[in-house]
Amino acid sequence: MSTCERVEEIDGPYGPFAIGERAIQRLWASGEVRGPMAAASGATIEIIHPGDWNRGAGPDFLGAEILVDGRRLRGDIEIHLRCADWHAHGHEQDPHFAGVILHAVLLPGTKDVTTASGHHPETVVLLPYLPRDLEDLAEEDALLELRGRAGEVARRVLAAESNLSLGLKRRALERFRSKTKHARARVKEVGWDAACHELFVESLGLGGNRAPMSELARAHSPEQMLVLGLDAIYMEKCGRWRLRGLRPAGHPYRRLAQYLELNRRRPDWRAHARTWAASLTLSPLPSCRRRLIDETFCCILPDGRADTLCINALLPLLQDARSSLEKHWLEWPPGNHPEDIQEARGLLGLAGGSRNWEIQGILDVLRRTALHIPPKS
């Protein structure tokens, strides 16, 4: 039987998050995992067809086609978080799993597995070959499962926090401190300007394209991106972009175009942002925000996207011991976020304009509780 309820807590760059088997199954079903991948045996695995997602008893995917060292096999695929789950679930004795040709596990640590018929399926660890950021996958899966379930979102938040405002602010502050720690580590590694470039571009990939955006930012400076041009930069990750379900405004080509235009029109925008931050505590937040979007970002980025970039990249990078930006980050407009989260905010009785601490706190509850949700009645 499918075990979508199985969950692991993993430490990510922005703090711990929960991920379930369902998230990996959903990624596998999309066909984005293709290979070539190295199996535990040393064989090379390539995916021709991922199979049909089975929601009932038996393997997770039926009728898949794969290549094992160039040899075509047709059969079933079983997906687990850890290799030990094969034996923990009794698959070696279950005849439903006799046709499994590939055991795909998320996390490292493999050992030989056997079917009831005595066959030894190949085992592959997926983590090194995921086409998208694992934390991104986990959050996307939680939000997809909660789509149209704002009441369930609100119920989870209330179950997690008895003192709503205090609890959500605490969660949000932990999130900001984790982002700041991650930003400081990046600055130490590559310097402030390069870290700003990398984190900014990574944040433009939120929604499924953070990994290829990150690779582009690490491979090319802003100046190199401008020389190469938009088409060449975009095509460099052809086949890696996740485009299904994206609105036009979220298309990676459009987001890269905006970033290149920002660097073309204001090549010193990173230095300008640091100057802006020095006066941030001296003016009201709304006017400071407006000045950043209009002057530093040259009105190139829509307000919601600019806010998202500030929350995820710029403010954590600008935080230092001499000038704490915690209060500004907590009160900043929350940027782009799912409508269900906004609706849940209303059900929780949070009035007035949305503030970042509310949305970040709610998202933190969801990212730490990737639980099975019963179907709608």
Number of C-alpha atoms within 10 A of each C-alpha: 13 18 19 18 14 16 18 16 14 14 11 13 13 18 18 16 22 20 27 24 23 25 22 24 19 14 17 23 17 13 13 18 21 17 17 15 19 20 19 16 12 12 17 18 23 20 20 17 17 21 21 14 18 16 13 10 11 21 24 26 22 19 18 20 20 25 18 20 13 11 10 13 16 18 18 27 28 22 27 24 23 17 23 15 15 20 12 9 12 12 22 20 15 13 12 16 23 22 20 26 24 24 22 24 24 20 16 14 11 16 9 14 18 18 21 16 13 11 14 17 20 22 25 27 23 22 16 12 15 19 22 21 16 21 21 17 20 23 21 17 21 24 20 13 17 17 15 15 18 20 17 15 25 21 14 15 23 16 11 16 14 10 9 19 13 12 19 23 19 14 18 24 19 17 20 25 16 18 21 23 17 19 26 19 13 18 16 10 11 13 12 18 13 19 23 21 20 24 25 21 25 23 21 26 23 19 19 22 23 25 20 24 26 20 14 19 20 17 11 16 15 19 12 11 19 16 11 12 12 19 11 12 19 18 12 12 13 11 10 16 22 20 15 9 9 12 8 11 11 18 19 24 16 15 18 20 16 18 22 19 18 20 17 14 13 15 14 12 18 19 12 15 17 15 12 18 18 12 11 18 15 9 10 10 15 10 10 16 21 14 15 21 18 13 16 21 24 15 15 17 18 13 17 14 18 20 22 22 22 24 24 24 25 25 23 25 24 21 20 13 6 7 13 14 18 18 11 17 22 21 14 21 24 22 20 13 13 11 12 19 24 17 16 21 21 15 15 17 10 15 9 7 8 17 16 22 26 25 23 24 26 27 22 21 20 22 24 19 18 26 17 15 12 7 6 6 3
